[in-house]
Amino acid sequence: MKRRTLVKGMALVLPSMWINQVFGKPYSFSALSDTSSGPFTASWESLSKYVVPDWFRDAKFGIWAHWGPQCQPERGDWYARGMYQEGSDQYRYHCKKYGHPSKFGFKDVINEWKAENWNPEELVALYKKAGARYFMALANHHDNFDLYNSSHQPWNSTKLGPKKDIIAGWAKAAKQNDLHFGVSVHAAHTWSWYETSQRWDKKGPYAEIPYDGNLTKKQGKDKWWDGYDPQDLYAQNHPMSENSWDNGMIHKQWDWGNGVVKPSDAYCEKFYKRTKELIDRYEPELVYFDDTALPLWPISDAGLRIAAHMYNKSIKRNGQLEAVICGKILSQQQRQCMVWDIERGQSNQIEPLPWQTDTCIGAWHYDRRIYEKNRYKSAKTVIHTMIDVVSKNGNLMLNIPVRGDGTIDEKERAVVEEIGEWMKINSEGIYGSRPWVDYGEGPSTENTIPLSAQGFNEGKGNPFGAQDIRFTKKGTTLYAFFMEYPDSRIAVSKKLGVKGVGEIKNISLLGSGAALKFEQNGEVLKVDLPDINLRHLPYTLKIEGAIV
């Protein structure tokens, strides 16, 4: 369905077939008196009427800036939790760089973060040039620091740290580059995730001296944070969860079970208000929740209310539903309600509904060691992932880690630029494509990734080689992505024999345009390739005349 425009002052008329498809029954849009009213209500049954908008299905590739104060130490993921784990790498690093966490806590790291070299316009322009069709920015992490002008969270980037509205800067840059804009929200888990800040050393010169997680506003007199309540940041005015001293317990309690202390109603409502304000003020088209299903589910309906509000607001603003919400670890019913996101992993089949893989070329938060040890994913690895995901009806969301000062390093930039070079030639088979009857062929299809993968299966399948092919289609045109350029300069496909697709009329190599010589019989297709150097990157054959 083509996009329709709602003109101010004019009645909106939509086909009844479309209305029935989205809402289950005809709906009067004149009833939309405010952004909270509309066809969607705060229930899974109501949200299951959701239909993924075409812009997301067509975009295929997005880039993410998972950037906030935890990038300032440049010591990797979950720093604001790990720095309070006695004896851990981040704890030792923190003590050496900043001092003991009873004296210098994460609140003080926030004060160190200035984002002094951040240039969102330059970075987002680079990402557009790399082929991204949407851009997503971190709005808050489990560290509970809002990166926007928040009325409900005093600990935010406009008042502390860089004293800049980070989300406003990213949103403006995305708009200037005509990219769809999204935000990621992670702060629902602060309640239990930050419990390490309630601890104390069990040995050494600081034994039994509490970390700063239980500090109060009163204790800030004459300190840099005078007037700010650390509990608005740490949210630790509650008992520890069961087995809280077990550093791995947080993963078992992620869906608010297994002995986690239930958050207060005030905590849940504050999260709701913060997120609703984020959606209303910055109008993201995409919101990614780092949660099982929706935030605070099933102990609170806050996430359901946020989802219904965003969908209804999108309909009022656009005349049709253009919003996307991504959630992880979803049931079959929940996959009808939003886009299923698989963190650092992917499916092993063509999914019936659009979905997304989110992954990173390094660590989620910038880690200087990955740069120093040359451990970033290569452009080739990223491209392989993109092709595989798109062939299975998915999108790729790729994080490029940002340093504390707001820049990316030259090795990351080289990866991004190489992806862009490949996309200039091959994106025809990516953007706007849909899965073929088979997603691919070759040794990589015979892997061990479970069909019901919910995340973290990245790299566990067989590696891609010259015999591995992935397919997409547009109308009657088939695109075959061969994962490596063969030394023999002969591309071979068993699924593209006459028995598989009928008689092929024409084959060309994207980037060349010239028709290629090929031989097709009942069992196999063989294509003569030109003698060019593709550095063993994937190449794409455009196939016309086949029965698709």
Summary of the structure (lengths in Angstrom):
residues: 548
radius of gyration: 24.9
end to end distance: 21.2
largest distance: 82.9
contacts: 1842
relative contact order: 0.11
helix: 32%
strand: 17%
